[in-house]
Amino acid sequence: MKKNTMLRIASILLVVTLLSTCVISGTFAKYVTKAEGEDQARVAKWGVVVSIEGNEFADKYVATDEAYLGADGEYAVVSANGDQVVAPGTSAKEAELAMTASVKGTPEVAARYTLEGKGIKDVVLPKGTYTDYTHLVKADDGTYGYTDTFTLDKDYAPVKWNLVIEGKGQTLNVATALYDNLPPANLAQAEAYGLTREGCSIFDAIVIIQKVAGNEGYTNIVEAALGQIVSGGRNFQLEADKDAGTFKLSYDFDPNKEMDFTFTLDWNWKFENGAEIEDGIYEFDAADTFLGNWAAVKQGQTIDGFVEPAAPASVEIAATLVATATQID
């Protein structure tokens, strides 16, 4: 009896031992797979600074005539009422004027810089026949009057606008650069339309070169002209609409390319404009004189027999410059 009891106790202990072994085995033996990753970043640098400074026009302009300066003269043009004015022989450069847009920075993203001229309003005398105020004529009865006329076969806009780019120690006159990159095959035709290396406006240069070189040829000329100074730039676009008074220059920069350029809107009204037709009288003197008399009438002066031109004539000039830098996606 005692022996059976011992056997039963032994059997129970064996079962308990086996169960404990299973529990321990379940606690210390299992499949485990683990992975861990870590990364960090910062905001890509922009740091592009765009600004526009300066004025296009003034109320007085310093004289350049040596005899006048020698007689203690100083200003050749002075506004009577403080209005800003322009006249033959004045220019932004000579007056140390002009609006200048600048862009600086080395962004870590691709960037597009855009410069737009808006609301550009020109002095314009439309084609037609006008009184010639450069000649006072004596009539048969001995009286004098301005009875001669002159005729313009196309609109006369004496102020020539241009864009000058400075950077990397270089200066680029855009209209001149476009002219210099014209293929020889297009040069004669462009000159026949009136394009010249000196004195041609950016509007004229764009319109004429597009006409003679075609769209693809014009694109190549723009790339060659602007690429020589805006190093690191690509996708140059240069457009203009003279009738709307607008132009637009844009180009793209790759990431980490330095942007450090200035863009100056320049203008010039030539003093002796056109060929000399007689001693001291130049081709467009009659048109300039008419514009000056029209401005006098606008300021309240009476000139007998003066007839104002019809639209789109203008004795006013204006310009707005807008600069923008944007990230390229």
URUR-V842879 format. One line per field, one symbol per residue. phi: phi as a letter, one per 40 degrees, with the letter a starting at -180 (. if undefined). burial: I if it has 16 or more other C-alpha atoms within 10 Angstrom, else O. A space follows every 10 residues. Layout:
BEGIN
phi=???
burial=???
END
This chain:
BEGIN
phi=.ccccccccc cccccccccc cccccccbba cbbaaabaaa abcccbgcbb abbgbcbbca bccbcccccc cgcbbcbbcc bgccbbadgb accccfbgcb bbbbibccbc bbbbbbcbfc bbcbbcdibb ccccbcbccc cgcbacbcbb bbcadbbccb cabbbbifgb bbcccccccc bccdcbcccc ccchcbcbgc cccccccccc ccbgccccdc ccdcccccbc cgcafcbbba bcccgbaaba abbcdgccba bbbbcbaabc cbbgcccadg bbdbcccccc ccccccccch cbbdgcbccc dccabbaaab bbbabbccc
burial=OOOOOOOOOO OOOOOOOOOO OOOOOOOOOO OOOOOOOOOO OOOOOIOIOI OIOOOIIIOI IOIOOOOOOO OOOOOIIIOO OOOOIIIIII IIOOOOIIII IIIOIIIIII IIIIIIIIOI IIIIIIOOOI IIIIOOOOOO OOOOOIOOOO OOOOOIIIII IIIIIIIOOO OIIIIIIIII IIOOOOIOII OOOOIIOOII IIIIIIIIII IIIOOOIIIO IIIIIIIOII OIIIOIOIII OIOOIIIIII IIIIIIIIII IIIIIIIIII IOIOOOOOOO OOOIIIIIII IOIIOOOOOO OOOOOOOOIO OOIIIOIOIO IOIOIOOOO
END
